Amino acid sequence: MRILVCGGRDFDNQALLARTLNRLHRDNTLSLLIHGNASGADRLAGQWAHDHGIDQVSYPANWKAHGRAAGPMRNRRMLHHGRPQAVIAFPGGRGTAHMVALAEQAGLPVWRPAEEQEACGFQGIGELQR
């Protein structure tokens, strides 16, 4: 399964991220993890993929060349070039909200793990196609 992980630059809950990705990998066998290579959720997810031997592709935003448009441009590239089957959205700000909106417009499942939920907030995750 190809997943895209997004979330805020200040996101630092490595335990939540690991629980979420471990469960998703156990139930759906991840083949590729896509992220934006920003600090916070993206880099934590990239490190998790590295530690678990899962291929990853990062799409860093080119802020110098594109200014404020770089984030939305990067989000569109991750979606169209990365071709994820689902999006995992950890807490974040406008960039995360934009990525979630793009994914939902494309008809992709989006999961938002909730820290207080023992099951990481997944509903119907077992029904995903592998």
C-alpha positions, 0 to 999 in steps of 0.5 A: 500500500502506498501512503502519504503522511502529512502533519505539522512542522511542530508535530513531535509525538513519535509514539503516536506516529509509530503506533499509527504506522505500525498498525497500518503496516501490520494490517495493510503492508506498506510498500511506499511512504510519501512525505514532504520532507519538512520538519515534524511529522514528515521527517518522523515518518521518513525515519520510521520508514527507514527504520522499517525498511519501507521505501520512501519518496520525499517532495521538499518544497522549493521555497526560494524559487516559489515563495509562499506557493511552494507548499501547495505546489509540493502538496499537488506534486505529492498527490499526483506523482506519488499516487498514494492510496491513502493519506495519514494526517497528523495534527498540523496547520494550513499546509496539512489542511490543504493536503487533506482537502486535495486528498479528499477532492481526489476521493482518497481515504484520509485518516486523522489519528487522535492521540486519545484513541487507543486504536489511533482513530482508524475506522474500517481500516481493515477493509482497505485493498492491499 
